[in-house]
């Protein structure tokens, strides 16, 4: 994947678009893949601004599988609904079987 000429947010969007349907990743996993391991919060900021960019931001959660970005989606439960529409079970704002569904770009790209 060629990402050298893109700004950081665009690199984040490019990686996020590769998350397979029915899988999730974390802000930190994307940051680490991009060589910026301490920039998980910046990945979160990128996801907040991705609404109109055809990015599956609902598939990016925190390192424990919590839907920490849900307030940035229209409506209070849209993020959960999008995940559930892909067959992902969410209980109390946390992804069930997070480890099994976790997609690590370092290992899979």
C-alpha positions in Angstrom: 0.0 0.0 0.0 1.4 3.4 -1.0 0.8 6.0 1.6 3.9 8.3 1.5 2.4 11.3 -0.2 -0.8 11.5 1.8 -1.4 13.5 5.0 -1.9 11.6 8.2 -5.8 11.8 8.2 -5.9 10.5 4.6 -3.5 7.7 5.5 -5.9 6.8 8.4 -8.9 6.8 6.0 -7.0 4.6 3.5 -6.3 2.0 6.2 -9.8 2.2 7.6 -11.3 1.5 4.2 -9.5 -1.9 4.2 -11.1 -3.1 7.4 -13.1 -6.2 6.3 -16.9 -6.3 6.7 -17.8 -7.9 10.0 -14.4 -7.1 11.6 -13.1 -4.2 13.8 -9.8 -2.6 14.7 -8.5 -0.1 17.2 -7.3 3.5 16.9 -3.9 2.3 18.2 -3.6 -0.5 15.7 -4.1 1.9 12.8 -1.6 4.4 14.4 1.0 1.6 14.9 0.5 0.4 11.3 1.2 4.0 10.1 4.4 4.2 12.2 2.9 6.5 14.7 2.3 4.2 17.6 1.6 7.0 20.1 -1.0 8.7 17.8 -4.1 6.7 18.6 -5.9 9.9 19.7 -5.0 11.5 16.3 -6.6 8.5 14.6 -9.7 9.1 16.7 -9.7 12.8 15.5 -9.4 11.5 11.9 -12.4 9.1 12.4 -14.4 12.0 13.9 -13.9 13.9 10.6 -14.6 11.0 8.3 -18.4 11.1 8.1 -18.6 12.2 4.5 -15.5 10.4 3.2 -16.9 6.9 2.7 -14.9 5.5 5.6 -16.3 2.7 7.8 -15.5 4.6 11.0 -17.9 2.4 12.9 -15.4 -0.4 12.6 -12.7 1.5 14.6 -13.0 1.2 18.4 -10.7 1.6 21.4 -8.2 -1.1 22.5 -10.8 -2.8 24.7 -13.5 -2.9 22.1 -15.5 -0.1 23.5 -17.5 2.2 21.2 -15.8 5.3 22.4 -16.5 7.3 19.2 -20.3 6.6 19.2 -21.1 10.2 20.1 -19.7 11.4 16.7 -22.4 9.4 14.8 -25.8 10.8 14.0 -28.1 9.5 16.7 -26.9 7.8 19.9 -27.0 4.2 18.6 -26.0 4.5 14.9 -22.5 3.2 15.5 -23.9 0.1 17.3 -26.5 -0.4 14.6 -24.0 -0.3 11.8 -21.8 -2.9 13.6 -24.8 -5.1 14.4 -25.9 -4.9 10.7 -22.5 -6.6 10.0 -23.3 -9.4 12.5 -21.1 -7.9 15.3 -22.7 -8.3 18.8 -22.4 -5.2 21.0 -23.3 -5.4 24.7 -23.1 -2.3 26.9 -21.2 -0.4 24.3 -18.5 -3.1 24.0 -17.9 -5.6 21.2 -18.5 -9.2 22.2 -15.7 -11.5 21.0 -13.5 -8.5 20.3 -10.3 -10.5 20.2 -11.8 -12.9 17.6 -13.1 -10.0 15.4 -10.0 -7.9 15.8 -8.3 -7.0 12.5 -4.7 -6.0 12.9 -3.4 -4.2 9.8 0.2 -5.0 10.8 -0.5 -8.7 10.4 -3.1 -8.6 7.7 -1.8 -6.0 5.2 
